[in-house]
């Protein structure tokens, strides 16, 4: 009776009994992230914030919602189930685009606003829908603009919202919304020829997901013509549970030919087409395209094949002439960015550069060149967020206070002092209104799931859009008693580099504990941040609750520390990154509760490569490893990513040999598990099978778990449960956490 009474008191005081954070619960609905929305946007009139939200019983099935700022009302605009139910039969091109865009979920996965703020456009199940907001005399309405047997992709609203544009069967089309009249901008697409489409490496490695651009006045459209003829065809298998498909894919492996890209500008009314002279050298990359505000100059960025030169050109459609606005150079590589903003005065633009070693903002006159540097210091700007020309203010995000947090700052167009706008310590991702007066702040910390609020440009909070507080009704509430807050710190390498780390330790220390080192390690990514880490962060909570110490350190080569921090991996992938990870392990050796003989390592993609290299080159430091979807030989990976960091294998073949995992495989000592998606079109399954064969030839035992039909991300609720159960069981067997 006393035990029952005590149990009743516990439930009464807490509202719930403490539950173990299981892998099954991490990947089930409702999401433990809570109710925070995604794909936030502010309407052009600044009256509402729109977002996508998952259903309560299926957090990956997304609907379109709005928050009306004046009334404070939150409501669903479009229920995706009302328009389409059941599985969506995506085209192969759309599957590939979503994989490149890292778009997950079903239902309404993307949308865009009309210029007047009265309607929204979104694709669903291969067709196009147009949602018109309710007015005083008309109810809201959803119209299907396209209903075709073909699957349209890259659907856009024109700048004044008179047209929609899209790609169908490798050609570019526009459709006038008011009349439904469709016009083919191109008709010659097919086979190796694609119009208005971003090629594979543009999507995957340049973050350029389109191949066409409207002029602001809707009178012209610029577009690419991509010829895939020069690109080698690889035959790869897509292995499913009940079938095997042999796919012939144009895939430009390092050191082989790329596509040939040409650029045109077409008058919408007359159909007159101008071809832009991109020069005699066809072995280049078209990295970006953007119209200036004068409707006359179309700007585009060209990268040299070795990516050591990036040139910003302006093509004047009235003069039919090219000129160079900016040229950036580097002895290693020039990073691409999206911080190009043309001012309304038609005379100036803002540009980002790493010319002083750190990414900063610069003001240019389009005719006279550099006006002034707007930001400077040994820290990086992460994004250009808004320009309020009326107040002469620039708003940007950056790492001025600390590399592990993202904050909103402002500076005058005239230069001067930089002021921090965001107030709370943590990670802020902001979305501004068109006029730069209001922004939505998606905030989180490593212990706080995303909270979304609406602010004035000075930082004053207007309202919560989703406070997402961990109260008794929050899905995470049941796990707070066992929640472990990690510590952040820095360590010094033997050659005096400063590395940032994150460390989870069990609540109850019992002697010496095993460690799981989670690693990515590659360029363009940062692991150690004071931000919510989603399901992967929840897995770290699961592991630390089992008795593991969980550790991550960002080695040299990773992002947001400046160019000098990135450059050491140039021509030497798999070298300095592994050295720095070993420095992290040496730091772990100094902790009295760490068992230095039971340290495991795990990562996916580049982290999978790093896991293998750590097990091969650091066998005395890592006792076990789990490698996911690893690159094993950089000769098999694509041109743009690989040659940026490793050069051309036709010139530096020995560098590729050293960076391959194969010469180091004989050093493997501890148990290793490798998993891979068997339909991966990014890091091809061949990477894994070649290593399987090599280890077998060396008579070295290892474990394998491959996933039929899965791409690089290995998605799906039950698949993720199976994957992380497999990973955890492997470490439990080989590192033996406390009972």
C-alpha positions in Angstrom: 0.0 0.0 0.0 2.8 2.4 0.9 4.5 1.7 -2.5 1.2 2.4 -4.4 0.7 5.6 -2.4 4.2 6.8 -3.3 3.7 5.9 -6.9 0.4 7.9 -7.0 2.2 10.9 -5.4 4.9 10.7 -8.1 2.4 10.7 -10.9 0.5 13.6 -9.2 3.6 15.7 -8.8 5.1 15.1 -12.2 2.2 14.3 -14.5 4.1 11.4 -16.0 6.5 8.6 -15.1 10.0 8.8 -16.2 10.4 6.8 -19.4 13.6 5.5 -21.0 14.4 7.3 -24.3 14.3 4.4 -26.7 15.4 4.4 -30.3 11.8 3.5 -31.3 10.5 6.6 -29.5 13.1 8.9 -31.1 11.9 8.1 -34.6 8.1 8.0 -33.8 5.3 10.5 -33.8 4.7 13.0 -32.3 8.1 14.4 -32.9 10.2 14.9 -29.8 11.3 18.2 -31.5 7.9 19.5 -30.5 5.7 21.7 -32.6 8.2 24.1 -34.2 7.3 24.8 -37.8 9.7 24.6 -40.8 10.0 26.4 -44.2 9.2 29.7 -42.6 8.4 32.7 -44.8 7.0 36.2 -44.3 4.4 37.3 -46.8 5.4 40.2 -49.1 2.9 42.5 -47.3 4.4 41.6 -43.9 1.0 40.6 -42.5 1.5 36.9 -42.0 4.1 34.2 -41.5 3.6 30.9 -43.3 5.2 27.6 -42.5 4.9 23.8 -42.9 3.9 21.6 -40.1 3.7 17.8 -39.8 0.5 16.0 -38.7 0.2 14.9 -35.1 0.0 11.3 -36.1 2.7 11.6 -38.9 5.2 14.4 -38.4 6.6 13.8 -41.9 3.2 14.5 -43.7 3.3 18.2 -44.1 0.5 20.8 -44.4 0.6 24.6 -45.1 -0.2 26.9 -42.2 -0.2 30.6 -41.4 0.2 32.9 -38.4 -1.6 36.2 -38.9 0.4 38.8 -37.2 -2.3 41.4 -36.5 -4.9 38.9 -35.1 -2.5 36.5 -33.5 -4.4 33.6 -35.1 -2.6 30.4 -36.2 -4.5 28.2 -38.7 -4.1 25.6 -41.4 -4.4 27.0 -44.9 -4.1 23.7 -46.9 -4.5 20.2 -45.7 -2.4 18.1 -48.0 -4.7 15.1 -47.6 -7.5 17.1 -49.2 -5.6 17.4 -52.4 -3.8 14.0 -52.6 -3.8 10.9 -50.5 -1.7 7.8 -50.6 1.8 7.5 -51.9 3.2 10.1 -54.2 4.8 8.7 -57.4 7.7 11.0 -57.8 9.7 11.1 -61.0 13.3 10.0 -60.9 14.3 13.7 -61.5 12.2 14.9 -58.6 13.5 12.2 -56.3 17.0 13.3 -57.2 16.2 17.0 -56.7 14.7 16.3 -53.3 17.7 14.3 -52.3 20.0 17.2 -53.4 17.8 19.8 -51.6 17.6 17.6 -48.5 13.8 17.8 -48.7 12.2 15.1 -46.5 8.6 14.3 -45.8 5.5 14.0 -48.0 2.6 16.3 -48.7 3.4 20.0 -49.2 7.2 20.1 -48.9 7.9 23.5 -50.5 5.9 26.7 -51.5 6.4 30.3 -52.6 4.5 33.6 -52.2 3.1 35.7 -55.0 4.6 39.1 -55.2 1.4 40.8 -54.0 1.0 38.6 -51.0 -2.4 37.3 -52.0 -1.5 33.8 -53.1 0.8 30.9 -52.6 2.2 28.3 -55.1 3.2 24.8 -54.2 3.8 21.5 -56.0 2.1 18.3 -54.8 2.3 14.8 -56.4 3.7 16.1 -59.6 1.2 18.9 -60.3 1.0 22.5 -59.3 -1.5 24.2 -57.0 -2.3 27.9 -56.4 -3.8 28.9 -53.1 -5.6 32.3 -53.1 -6.1 33.9 -49.7 -9.6 34.8 -48.6 -10.7 38.5 -49.1 -13.7 40.4 -47.7 -15.9 39.3 -50.7 -14.2 36.0 -51.7 -13.4 32.8 -49.8 -10.0 31.1 -50.0 -9.5 28.9 -53.0 -7.2 26.2 -54.2 -6.7 25.9 -57.9 -4.8 23.2 -59.8 -2.8 25.0 -62.4 -1.3 21.9 -63.9 -2.7 18.4 -64.2 -0.6 16.5 -66.7 0.7 13.0 -67.1 4.2 14.4 -67.1 6.0 15.3 -63.8 6.9 19.0 -63.7 9.9 20.1 -61.6 11.6 23.4 -60.5 8.3 25.2 -60.4 8.6 29.0 -59.8 6.4 32.0 -59.6 7.6 34.9 -61.8 8.6 38.1 -59.9 5.3 39.9 -60.5 3.3 36.6 -60.2 1.8 36.8 -63.7 3.3 33.5 -64.7 4.5 30.2 -63.3 7.5 28.5 -64.9 8.6 24.9 -64.8 10.7 22.1 -66.4 8.9 19.4 -68.3 10.8 16.7 -70.1 14.0 18.7 -70.1 12.4 21.8 -71.5 11.5 25.2 -70.0 7.8 26.3 -70.0 5.8 29.2 -68.7 2.1 29.4 -68.0 0.1 32.6 -67.7 -2.0 32.2 -64.5 -4.9 34.3 -65.5 -5.5 32.7 -68.9 -3.9 29.2 -68.5 -1.9 29.8 -71.7 1.2 27.7 -71.8 4.3 28.7 -73.8 7.3 26.5 -74.4 10.5 28.7 -74.0 12.5 25.8 -75.4 11.6 22.7 -77.4 15.0 21.1 -78.2 15.6 19.4 -74.9 15.9 15.6 -74.7 18.6 13.0 -74.5 21.9 14.7 -73.5 20.4 18.2 -73.9 18.6 19.9 -70.9 17.3 23.4 -70.8 16.8 25.4 -67.6 18.0 22.5 -65.5 20.9 22.4 -63.0 23.3 19.6 -63.8 24.2 17.0 -61.1 27.2 18.8 -59.7 25.5 22.1 -59.7 22.7 20.7 -57.5 24.8 18.5 -55.3 27.9 20.5 -54.8 27.2 24.2 -55.8 23.8 24.4 -54.2 22.5 25.8 -57.5 19.2 24.0 -57.8 17.8 25.8 -60.9 19.0 26.6 -64.4 16.7 29.6 -65.2 16.2 33.1 -63.8 13.4 35.6 -64.4 14.2 39.3 -64.8 12.4 41.5 -62.2 10.1 43.0 -64.8 9.2 39.6 -66.2 10.2 40.7 -69.7 13.2 38.3 -70.0 14.2 34.9 -68.7 17.8 33.7 -68.6 18.4 30.0 -68.8 21.1 27.4 -69.3 21.6 24.8 -72.0 23.3 21.8 -70.6 25.0 19.2 -72.9 25.7 16.0 -71.0 27.4 14.4 -74.0 31.0 14.8 -72.7 30.2 13.2 -69.4 31.1 9.5 -68.9 28.2 7.1 -68.4 28.6 4.9 -65.4 26.5 1.8 -64.9 25.4 1.5 -61.3 23.0 -0.9 -59.6 20.0 0.0 -57.6 19.4 -3.0 -55.5 15.9 -3.3 -54.1 14.4 -6.1 -51.9 12.8 -7.8 -54.9 14.6 -6.5 -57.9 17.9 -5.0 -59.3 17.9 -2.1 -61.7 21.0 -1.3 -63.7 21.1 2.5 -64.1 23.1 4.2 -66.7 23.9 7.6 -65.2 25.9 10.5 -66.4 28.3 10.9 -63.5 31.4 13.1 -63.8 34.0 11.3 -61.7 37.1 13.4 -60.6 39.5 13.9 -63.5 36.8 13.3 -66.2 34.8 15.6 -68.5 32.0 17.7 -67.1 28.9 18.9 -68.9 29.2 21.8 -71.4 27.0 24.7 -70.2 25.9 27.6 -72.4 23.7 30.5 -71.3 20.9 32.3 -73.1 18.6 35.3 -72.4 15.2 35.3 -74.1 12.6 38.0 -74.5 9.3 36.5 -73.3 7.0 38.5 -75.7 9.0 38.3 -78.9 10.9 35.0 -78.4 14.1 36.7 -79.4 17.1 34.9 -77.9 20.6 36.1 -77.1 23.4 33.7 -76.4 25.9 34.9 -73.8 29.6 34.5 -74.8 31.1 32.5 -71.9 34.6 32.5 -73.5 36.6 30.0 -75.4 37.4 27.7 -72.4 34.4 25.4 -72.1 35.8 23.5 -69.1 34.3 25.8 -66.5 31.5 25.9 -64.0 28.5 28.2 -64.1 28.0 28.6 -60.4 25.4 31.3 -60.0 22.9 33.5 -61.9 21.1 36.6 -60.8 19.5 39.7 -62.4 20.4 43.2 -61.3 17.6 45.5 -60.2 17.9 47.5 -63.5 16.4 44.6 -65.5 19.3 45.1 -68.0 22.2 43.3 -66.5 22.1 39.6 -65.9 25.0 38.7 -63.6 26.6 35.2 -63.5 29.5 33.6 -61.7 32.1 31.5 -63.5 34.5 29.2 -61.6 37.6 27.9 -63.3 37.9 24.1 -63.4 40.4 24.1 -60.5 38.1 26.5 -58.6 40.9 28.9 -57.8 39.3 31.7 -59.8 35.7 32.9 -59.3 34.6 35.7 -61.6 31.4 37.8 -61.3 30.3 38.9 -64.8 27.5 41.2 -65.9 25.8 40.7 -69.3 24.1 43.8 -70.6 21.1 42.7 -72.7 20.8 46.1 -74.4 24.4 46.3 -75.5 24.8 42.5 -75.8 28.1 42.8 -74.0 30.0 41.2 -71.0 32.1 42.9 -68.4 33.9 41.6 -65.2 32.6 43.1 -62.0 34.8 41.1 -59.5 37.4 38.4 -59.6 38.3 36.4 -56.6 41.4 34.1 -56.5 43.0 31.6 -54.1 46.0 29.3 -54.0 43.7 26.5 -52.8 40.1 27.1 -53.7 37.4 29.9 -53.6 34.3 29.0 -51.7 31.0 29.8 -53.3 28.4 31.9 -51.4 24.9 33.4 -51.8 25.7 36.8 -50.5 25.1 38.9 -53.6 22.4 41.6 -53.2 21.7 44.4 -55.6 20.3 47.7 -54.1 17.2 49.4 -55.5 19.3 52.4 -56.5 20.5 50.3 -59.5 24.1 51.5 -58.7 25.3 49.4 -55.8 25.5 45.8 -54.7 26.8 43.9 -51.6 29.2 41.0 -52.1 30.9 38.5 -49.7 34.6 37.6 -50.0 37.2 35.7 -48.0 40.1 37.7 -49.4 41.3 38.7 -45.9 41.0 35.1 -44.7 37.5 35.4 -43.3 34.1 35.7 -45.1 33.0 39.4 -44.9 30.7 41.8 -46.7 31.8 44.5 -49.1 29.8 47.3 -50.8 30.5 47.9 -54.5 29.4 50.4 -57.1 28.4 48.5 -60.3 30.4 50.9 -62.5 33.2 52.1 -60.2 34.1 49.0 -58.1 34.8 48.7 -54.4 33.3 51.3 -52.2 34.1 49.9 -48.7 34.4 46.8 -46.6 31.3 46.6 -44.3 32.5 43.9 -41.8 35.9 42.7 -40.7 37.6 40.7 -38.0 38.8 37.2 -37.3 35.3 35.7 -37.5 33.0 34.8 -40.4 29.7 36.2 -41.8 27.4 33.2 -42.4 24.6 34.9 -44.4 23.4 38.2 -45.7 19.9 38.4 -44.4 18.3 41.7 -45.4 19.0 45.3 -46.5 16.8 48.1 -45.3 17.7 50.8 -47.7 15.3 53.4 -46.2 17.4 53.2 -43.0 20.7 52.3 -44.7 21.0 49.1 -42.5 22.5 45.8 -43.5 21.4 42.7 -41.5 23.6 39.6 -41.5 24.2 36.5 -39.5 27.7 35.5 -38.3 30.0 34.0 -35.7 31.4 37.3 -34.2 30.8 36.3 -30.6 31.7 32.6 -30.8 32.2 30.1 -33.7 29.6 27.6 -32.1 26.7 30.1 -32.1 24.9 31.9 -35.0 23.7 35.5 -34.2 22.0 38.3 -36.1 23.9 41.5 -36.4 23.5 44.9 -38.2 25.9 47.4 -39.7 25.3 50.7 -41.6 25.8 50.8 -45.3 28.2 53.6 -44.5 30.3 51.2 -42.4 31.0 51.6 -38.8 30.2 49.7 -35.6 28.6 46.3 -35.8 25.7 45.8 -33.3 24.3 42.4 -32.2 20.5 42.1 -32.6 19.8 38.6 -31.4 19.7 38.5 -27.6 19.7 34.9 -26.3 22.8 32.8 -26.4 22.4 30.0 -28.8 21.7 29.5 -32.5 19.5 31.9 -34.5 18.4 31.3 -38.1 16.4 34.3 -39.3 14.0 35.0 -42.2 13.3 38.7 -43.0 10.4 40.5 -44.6 11.1 42.0 -48.0 11.5 45.5 -46.6 13.8 44.4 -43.8 11.5 45.6 -41.0 10.4 42.3 -39.5 12.1 38.9 -39.1 11.2 35.4 -37.9 13.8 33.9 -35.6 14.2 30.1 -35.5 16.1 29.7 -32.2 17.5 26.7 -30.5 20.3 25.4 -28.2 21.7 22.0 -27.8 19.2 21.5 -25.0 16.3 23.6 -26.3 14.3 22.4 -29.3 13.5 25.0 -32.0 11.5 28.0 -30.8 10.1 30.4 -33.4 9.3 34.1 -32.7 8.5 37.2 -34.7 10.6 40.3 -34.1 11.1 43.8 -35.3 14.4 44.5 -37.0 15.8 46.0 -33.7 15.3 42.6 -32.0 12.1 43.5 -30.1 9.9 40.4 -29.9 6.4 40.9 -31.2 5.0 37.4 -30.5 5.8 33.7 -30.3 4.9 31.7 -33.4 5.9 28.5 -31.6 7.3 28.9 -28.1 7.7 25.1 -28.0 8.5 25.2 -24.2 9.2 21.9 -22.6 6.2 21.9 -20.3 4.2 18.9 -19.1 2.5 18.6 -22.5 5.7 18.6 -24.5 6.8 15.2 -25.9 10.2 15.7 -24.4 8.9 16.3 -20.9 9.0 12.6 -20.0 12.7 12.5 -20.6 13.9 15.6 -18.8 14.9 13.9 -15.6 17.4 11.8 -17.5 18.5 14.6 -19.9 22.2 15.3 -20.0 23.4 18.8 -20.8 26.7 18.6 -22.7 29.7 20.8 -22.0 31.5 22.8 -24.7 35.2 23.6 -24.6 38.4 24.0 -26.6 41.6 22.0 -26.8 45.0 22.9 -28.2 46.8 20.6 -30.6 50.5 20.0 -30.4 51.0 22.5 -33.3 48.8 25.1 -31.4 45.6 24.9 -33.4 42.4 25.6 -31.3 39.7 23.0 -31.7 36.1 23.2 -30.3 34.5 20.1 -28.8 31.2 19.0 -27.2 31.2 16.4 -24.4 28.3 14.4 -22.9 29.0 12.5 -19.7 26.7 10.0 -17.9 24.8 11.4 -15.0 26.2 8.6 -12.8 29.9 8.0 -13.2 30.9 4.4 -12.4 34.6 3.9 -12.9 35.8 4.0 -16.5 33.3 4.6 -19.3 33.5 3.8 -23.0 33.3 6.6 -25.5 31.5 7.1 -28.8 33.2 9.8 -30.9 30.7 11.2 -33.5 32.5 12.7 -36.4 31.9 14.4 -39.7 35.2 16.0 -40.3 34.8 17.2 -43.8 34.8 20.7 -45.4 31.6 22.8 -45.5 30.2 21.3 -42.2 30.4 22.0 -38.5 29.3 19.5 -35.9 30.1 21.3 -32.6 27.4 24.0 -32.3 25.1 25.1 -29.5 22.1 24.2 -31.6 19.4 21.6 -31.5 20.7 18.5 -33.2 17.4 16.7 -34.0 17.2 12.9 -33.9 21.0 12.6 -34.0 21.2 14.6 -30.9 18.5 12.5 -29.3 20.6 9.4 -30.2 23.5 11.0 -28.2 21.1 11.3 -25.2 20.2 7.6 -25.7 23.9 6.6 -25.7 24.9 8.7 -22.7 21.9 7.3 -20.8 23.3 3.8 -21.5 26.6 4.8 -19.9 28.6 6.1 -22.9 30.6 9.2 -22.9 29.7 10.9 -26.3 32.3 13.3 -27.8 32.7 15.4 -31.0 35.5 17.7 -32.1 35.6 19.9 -35.2 38.9 19.3 -36.8 40.8 21.6 -39.2 39.1 21.6 -42.6 35.6 22.1 -41.1 33.5 25.3 -41.6 33.0 28.7 -40.0 36.5 29.2 -38.6 38.0 31.0 -41.6 39.8 30.0 -44.7 43.1 29.3 -42.9 41.4 26.7 -40.7 40.0 25.0 -43.9 43.0 25.0 -46.1 45.2 22.4 -44.4 43.3 19.5 -46.0 44.1 20.8 -49.5 45.5 17.9 -51.5 45.6 15.9 -48.3 42.2 14.6 -47.4 42.2 12.1 -44.6 45.3 13.5 -43.1 45.0 16.5 -40.8 41.4 15.6 -40.1 42.5 12.3 -38.6 45.4 13.9 -36.8 43.0 16.3 -35.1 40.5 13.6 -34.2 43.4 11.7 -32.5 44.2 14.9 -30.6 40.6 14.8 -29.4 41.1 11.2 -28.2 44.3 12.2 -26.4 42.2 14.8 -24.6 39.7 12.1 -23.7 42.6 10.1 -22.2 43.1 12.9 -19.6 39.6 12.5 -18.3 39.6 10.2 -15.2 36.2 8.6 -16.1 37.2 7.6 -19.7 38.4 4.1 -20.5 41.0 4.8 -23.2 40.8 1.2 -24.4 37.1 1.4 -25.2 36.8 4.4 -27.6 34.7 4.0 -30.7 34.1 6.2 -33.7 31.0 6.7 -35.9 30.1 9.0 -38.8 28.1 9.1 -42.0 29.2 10.2 -45.6 32.4 12.1 -45.1 32.1 11.0 -41.5 32.0 7.5 -42.8 35.2 8.1 -44.6 36.7 9.6 -41.5 35.6 6.6 -39.4 37.4 4.2 -41.8 40.5 6.4 -41.9 40.5 6.7 -38.1 40.2 2.9 -37.8 43.0 2.4 -40.3 45.4 5.3 -39.4 44.5 5.6 -35.7 44.1 1.9 -34.8 45.9 2.4 -31.5 43.3 5.1 -30.5 40.0 3.7 -31.8 38.8 0.3 -30.6 35.7 0.0 -32.8 34.1 2.0 -35.6 30.8 2.3 -37.5 31.1 3.8 -41.0 28.0 5.0 -42.9 27.9 5.5 -46.7 31.6 6.2 -46.9 33.7 7.5 -49.7 36.6 5.0 -50.0 38.4 6.3 -53.1 38.1 10.0 -54.1 38.7 9.0 -57.8 35.1 7.6 -57.7 33.5 10.9 -56.4 32.4 13.8 -58.5 34.5 16.5 -60.1 33.3 19.7 -58.4 33.5 18.6 -54.8 36.6 16.4 -55.1 38.8 18.5 -57.3 38.1 21.6 -55.1 40.0 20.0 -52.3 42.1 17.4 -54.0 43.1 18.8 -57.4 42.8 16.9 -60.7 43.8 13.3 -60.3 45.3 13.4 -63.8 47.9 15.8 -62.3 48.2 14.8 -58.7 47.4 11.1 -58.8 49.7 10.4 -55.8 47.6 12.7 -53.6 44.5 10.6 -54.5 46.3 7.4 -53.6 47.3 8.7 -50.2 43.8 10.0 -49.5 42.2 6.6 -50.5 41.4 4.2 -47.6 42.9 1.2 -49.4 46.6 1.7 -48.8 45.9 2.0 -45.1 43.5 -1.0 -44.7 46.1 -3.5 -43.5 46.4 -1.5 -40.3 42.9 -2.3 -39.1 42.8 -3.9 -35.7 39.5 -3.4 -34.1 35.9 -4.5 -35.1 34.3 -2.3 -37.8 30.8 -2.1 -39.2 30.1 -0.6 -42.6 26.5 0.3 -43.8 25.4 1.7 -47.1 22.2 2.5 -49.1 22.1 0.1 -52.0 20.6 2.7 -54.4 22.9 5.5 -53.4 23.5 7.8 -56.4 25.7 10.2 -54.5 28.4 8.1 -52.8 27.9 5.1 -55.0 27.5 1.7 -53.5 30.7 0.8 -55.4 32.7 2.6 -52.7 31.5 0.1 -50.2 31.7 -3.0 -52.3 35.3 -2.2 -53.3 36.3 -2.0 -49.7 34.4 -5.2 -48.8 36.5 -7.0 -51.5 39.7 -5.4 -50.4 39.3 -6.3 -46.7 38.3 -9.8 -47.7 41.4 -10.1 -49.8 43.4 -9.1 -46.7 41.5 -11.7 -44.7 40.4 -8.9 -42.3 37.1 -9.5 -40.6 34.4 -6.7 -40.6 30.6 -6.4 -40.4 28.2 -5.1 -43.0 24.6 -3.8 -43.0 23.3 -2.7 -46.4 19.9 -1.2 -47.1 18.0 -2.3 -50.2 16.5 0.6 -52.2 17.9 3.4 -50.0 19.7 6.5 -51.1 22.5 8.3 -49.4 20.4 9.6 -46.5 18.9 6.2 -45.7 15.5 7.6 -44.8 12.3 6.1 -43.5 11.1 5.8 -39.9 11.5 2.0 -39.5 14.7 2.0 -41.5 16.1 4.6 -39.1 15.0 2.6 -36.1 16.7 -0.5 -37.6 19.9 1.5 -38.5 20.5 3.1 -35.1 19.6 -0.1 -33.3 22.2 -1.9 -35.4 24.8 0.8 -34.6 24.0 0.8 -30.9 24.1 -3.0 -30.7 27.5 -3.0 -32.4 28.9 -0.6 -29.9 27.3 -2.5 -27.0 28.9 -5.7 -28.1 32.3 -4.2 -28.6 32.7 -1.4 -26.1 30.6 -2.9 -23.3 28.9 0.0 -21.5 28.1 -0.3 -17.8 25.0 -2.4 -17.0 
